Amino acid sequence: MEEFQIVSFLLLFLFSPSGDLDKIQHEDEYAEFKIKPSYITTPTSEREDYFEAYDKTLQLWGVEYEDLYINTSKGIAHVITCGPRDGVPVVLMHGMSASSTMWYPNAKALSSEYRLFAIDLIIEPGKSYKTVDLKNIDEITAWYEEVLDKLKLESFHLIGTSRGGWLATDLALHSEKVKSVILLSPVQTISWMRPSGGLLKNMLNIFYPKEKRALRTLETLSNDPSKIEEDYIEQSRLALKNDTLKKFMLQMRPFSNKVLESLKMPVLVLVGDRDLFNGKRSVKLTEKYIPEGEGAIISNSGHFLSIDQTDEVNQKMLDFLHHVDQEPILPERETDLRKISVLRPE
């Protein structure tokens, strides 16, 4: 039997197209992560309802994908990967009280050229599974690093939205593997949230019953709520059972100008002209203090840039990624982690 297996492999090696072999090798690399854990195969009734809503929203991606389940020190990380296997990796970090399904307006466009790795944050709704409580936001960044190490990505682009933008910035400060960063309306990252009637309305939504809260919250974040898919709204309603706003939001403060100056990779910041959390000031600070930073205001858009102006946002992200990939990597890209830790927000 053993001899037969050896002969079979040799025949496969000799007569299979090189592309097929590359596919087999890549699949083997993540084979251990493709086994579904018991909380997925035999979920509780509460999780089952949410997982069904999650899968329904994920169909909006419109692309073939694979689920990875990665064991970490804090639990199991769920990662969705899609796109060409030889494509440059792009890591997606979603916003608060959300999951990786929120990338449904962007996944098809980005994965046409890039290999996407969308990570469900372990403290949020999604398909990651937490076994150990995270005490502070530093541990969240460390957890992301752990997941990325296990994925064995030598270098990658980062895209973070809302709170995911803050976390993406923090991760970029600690990793030499980050080629570039795209921030979609990052919360409390470049500048403080601006007081406004819309922001107050958003905060007051917490007093509404959960059945109504999800829709009211989404309506304050989008310039055109009619564009938000009903499946995503339903998933968001079920997701409110795992809200982490109070636990970590107060630990997020805008990075100082000195910290922003230490970001040596290209950074793109996009904010809506009707954004609750950012404005022109965020763009100005980006271009003033981040050495390779650029920013843009997206017209007729709120906090949900990728929903309000999907085509424009996708095109700006792809143009930016193309430009970065054509530029040579600077040899002086080194990070003094001790220095960075001192510079982080207190």
C-alpha positions in Angstrom: 0.0 0.0 0.0 2.8 2.4 0.9 4.6 1.7 -2.4 1.4 2.3 -4.3 1.0 5.7 -2.6 4.6 6.7 -3.5 4.1 5.6 -7.1 0.8 7.6 -7.3 2.5 10.7 -6.0 5.3 10.4 -8.5 2.8 10.0 -11.3 0.9 13.1 -10.1 4.2 15.0 -9.9 5.3 14.1 -13.4 2.0 14.5 -15.2 0.1 17.2 -13.3 0.2 20.8 -14.6 2.4 23.0 -12.4 -0.7 25.1 -11.5 -2.4 22.0 -10.0 0.6 21.2 -8.0 0.7 24.8 -6.6 -2.9 24.4 -5.6 -2.3 21.1 -3.9 0.7 22.5 -2.0 -1.2 25.6 -0.9 -4.2 23.6 0.3 -1.9 21.4 2.3 -0.4 24.4 4.0 -3.8 25.2 5.6 -5.2 21.7 5.7 -5.1 21.6 9.6 -7.3 24.8 9.7 -10.1 23.4 7.5 -11.5 21.1 10.1 -14.7 22.5 11.5 -14.7 22.7 15.4 -17.6 21.3 17.4 -19.1 24.7 18.2 -19.7 25.1 14.4 -20.8 21.6 13.7 -23.1 21.3 16.8 -23.9 24.8 17.8 -26.2 25.9 20.6 -29.6 27.1 19.5 -28.6 30.7 20.0 -25.4 30.3 18.0 -27.2 28.3 15.3 -29.5 31.2 14.6 -26.6 33.6 14.3 -24.5 31.3 12.2 -27.4 30.8 9.8 -27.7 34.6 9.4 -23.9 34.9 9.1 -23.8 32.3 6.2 -26.7 34.0 4.5 -24.9 37.4 4.6 -21.7 35.8 3.4 -23.4 34.7 0.2 -23.5 38.4 -0.6 -19.7 38.2 -1.2 -20.4 36.6 -4.5 -17.2 34.6 -4.6 -15.9 31.2 -3.7 -14.3 31.1 -0.3 -12.8 28.8 2.3 -13.3 28.8 6.1 -10.2 28.5 8.3 -10.4 27.7 12.0 -7.1 28.5 13.8 -6.3 27.5 17.3 -4.8 30.4 19.3 -4.0 31.2 23.0 -7.3 33.0 23.3 -9.5 30.5 21.5 -10.3 29.7 17.8 -9.9 32.3 15.1 -12.2 32.1 12.1 -10.7 33.4 8.9 -12.4 33.6 5.5 -10.0 33.4 2.6 -10.7 33.9 -1.1 -9.1 35.2 -4.3 -6.2 33.9 -6.4 -3.9 31.7 -4.4 -0.8 33.4 -5.8 -2.3 36.9 -5.2 -0.7 39.4 -2.8 -2.3 38.9 0.6 -4.7 41.5 1.9 -5.9 41.2 5.6 -9.3 42.6 6.4 -10.1 43.9 9.9 -13.8 44.6 10.4 -15.6 47.1 12.6 -17.2 46.9 16.1 -20.2 44.7 16.8 -19.7 43.2 13.3 -18.0 40.3 11.6 -16.1 39.6 8.4 -19.4 39.4 6.5 -19.5 43.2 6.5 -17.0 43.2 3.6 -19.7 42.1 1.2 -19.5 45.3 -0.8 -15.7 44.9 -1.3 -14.9 41.2 -1.4 -15.6 40.5 -5.1 -13.7 43.6 -6.3 -10.7 43.0 -4.1 -10.5 39.3 -4.5 -10.4 39.6 -8.3 -6.7 40.3 -7.9 -5.7 39.8 -4.2 -5.8 36.9 -1.8 -8.1 38.0 1.0 -7.9 37.0 4.7 -10.8 38.3 6.6 -10.5 37.7 10.3 -13.4 37.5 12.7 -12.3 39.4 15.8 -12.5 37.0 18.7 -14.3 39.4 21.1 -17.0 40.2 18.6 -19.9 38.4 17.0 -18.7 36.1 14.2 -17.4 32.6 14.0 -14.3 32.9 16.2 -14.6 31.3 19.6 -13.2 32.9 22.7 -11.9 30.6 25.6 -10.0 33.3 27.5 -11.1 36.8 28.3 -9.0 39.6 26.8 -8.2 42.2 29.5 -7.2 45.2 27.3 -6.8 46.3 23.7 -3.1 45.5 23.6 -4.1 41.8 23.9 -6.3 42.2 20.9 -3.4 43.4 18.7 -1.3 40.5 20.1 -4.0 38.1 19.1 -4.2 39.4 15.6 -0.4 38.9 15.4 -0.7 35.4 16.6 -3.3 34.6 13.9 -1.2 36.1 11.2 1.9 34.2 12.3 0.0 31.0 11.9 -1.1 31.9 8.5 2.6 32.3 7.6 2.1 35.5 5.6 5.5 37.0 4.8 4.0 40.4 3.9 0.5 41.7 3.5 -1.7 44.8 3.0 -4.0 45.8 5.8 -7.5 47.2 5.5 -9.4 48.2 8.6 -12.7 49.9 9.0 -14.1 51.8 12.0 -12.6 50.3 15.2 -10.8 47.9 12.9 -9.0 50.9 11.6 -7.6 51.7 15.0 -6.5 48.1 15.4 -5.0 48.0 12.0 -3.0 51.1 12.8 -1.8 49.6 16.1 -0.9 46.4 14.3 1.1 48.3 11.6 3.1 49.9 14.4 4.2 46.5 15.6 4.7 44.5 12.4 7.4 44.8 9.8 5.3 42.6 7.5 2.7 45.3 6.7 3.1 46.6 3.2 0.4 49.3 3.4 -2.6 50.3 5.4 -6.0 51.4 4.2 -8.3 52.9 6.8 -12.0 53.4 6.1 -13.4 55.9 8.6 -11.1 54.8 11.4 -12.7 55.6 14.8 -10.5 57.4 17.4 -7.4 56.9 15.3 -6.3 60.0 13.6 -8.4 62.5 15.5 -11.1 62.6 18.2 -14.7 62.0 17.4 -16.5 65.2 16.6 -19.6 66.1 18.8 -22.7 66.2 16.7 -26.4 65.5 16.7 -25.9 62.4 14.7 -23.3 61.0 17.1 -25.6 61.7 20.0 -28.4 59.9 18.3 -26.1 57.0 17.6 -25.1 56.8 21.3 -28.7 57.0 22.5 -29.6 53.9 20.4 -28.3 51.9 23.3 -31.5 52.6 25.2 -33.7 51.1 22.5 -34.8 47.5 22.6 -32.5 45.2 20.7 -35.1 44.4 18.1 -35.0 48.1 17.0 -31.5 49.0 18.0 -29.6 47.3 15.1 -31.6 49.1 12.4 -31.5 52.5 14.2 -27.8 52.2 14.6 -27.2 51.2 11.0 -29.4 54.1 9.8 -27.2 56.6 11.7 -24.1 55.2 10.1 -25.2 55.2 6.5 -26.0 58.1 4.2 -28.5 55.9 2.4 -29.7 53.1 4.7 -31.8 51.6 1.8 -28.6 50.3 0.4 -27.9 48.1 3.4 -28.8 44.5 2.6 -31.7 43.0 4.7 -29.6 39.9 5.4 -26.9 42.0 7.0 -29.5 43.9 9.1 -30.8 40.7 10.4 -27.3 39.4 11.3 -26.6 42.7 13.0 -29.8 42.3 15.1 -28.7 38.9 16.3 -25.1 40.1 16.9 -26.2 42.6 19.5 -26.0 39.8 22.1 -22.2 40.1 22.0 -21.7 43.9 22.3 -18.2 44.9 23.4 -18.6 48.7 23.2 -18.1 49.5 26.9 -15.2 47.1 27.5 -12.7 48.4 25.0 -13.9 51.7 23.4 -12.6 53.9 26.2 -9.1 52.4 25.7 -9.0 53.7 22.2 -7.5 57.2 21.9 -6.2 59.0 18.8 -2.5 58.2 18.1 -0.2 61.1 18.7 1.4 63.0 15.9 4.7 61.4 16.8 3.3 57.9 16.6 1.7 58.8 13.2 5.1 59.9 12.0 6.5 56.5 12.8 4.3 54.8 10.3 6.7 54.3 7.4 4.5 52.3 5.1 2.0 53.9 2.6 -1.3 54.7 4.3 -4.6 55.7 2.7 -7.4 57.2 4.8 -10.9 57.5 3.4 -13.7 59.3 5.3 -17.3 60.3 4.3 -18.4 63.9 4.0 -21.2 63.0 6.4 -19.2 60.8 8.6 -20.1 60.8 12.3 -16.5 60.0 13.5 -14.2 61.8 11.0 -13.9 64.9 8.9 -11.5 67.0 6.9 -9.3 67.2 10.0 -8.5 63.5 9.8 -7.4 63.8 6.2 -5.2 66.8 6.9 -3.5 65.1 9.9 -3.0 62.0 7.8 -1.2 63.9 5.0 0.7 66.2 7.5 2.1 63.6 9.9 2.2 60.2 8.1 5.2 60.2 5.8 3.5 58.3 3.0 0.0 59.2 4.1 -2.8 60.3 1.8 -6.5 60.9 2.4 -9.7 61.6 0.6 -13.2 62.7 1.3 -15.9 60.5 -0.2 -18.9 62.6 -1.2 -22.5 61.6 -0.2 -21.2 59.1 2.3 -21.5 58.5 6.0 -19.5 56.1 8.2 -20.4 53.1 6.0 -18.3 54.2 3.0 -18.2 50.9 1.3 -22.0 50.7 1.3 -22.8 54.3 0.5 -20.3 54.6 -2.3 -19.2 51.1 -3.1 -17.7 51.5 -6.6 -15.7 54.6 -5.7 -14.3 53.2 -2.5 -13.4 49.9 -4.2 -11.6 51.7 -7.1 -9.7 54.0 -4.7 -8.5 51.0 -2.7 -7.5 49.0 -5.8 -5.7 52.0 -7.3 -3.8 52.5 -4.0 -2.9 48.8 -3.7 -1.6 48.7 -7.4 0.5 51.8 -6.8 2.1 50.3 -3.6 2.8 46.9 -5.2 4.6 48.7 -8.0 6.9 50.6 -5.6 10.1 49.0 -4.3 10.1 48.1 -0.6 12.3 50.5 1.3 15.2 48.7 3.1 15.1 51.0 6.0 11.7 49.7 7.1 12.6 48.6 10.6 10.6 48.9 13.8 11.9 49.6 17.3 9.1 48.0 19.3 10.3 49.4 22.6 10.1 52.9 21.2 6.7 52.3 19.7 5.3 51.0 22.9 6.3 54.2 24.6 4.6 56.2 21.9 1.3 54.5 22.0 -1.8 56.3 23.5 -1.9 56.2 27.2 
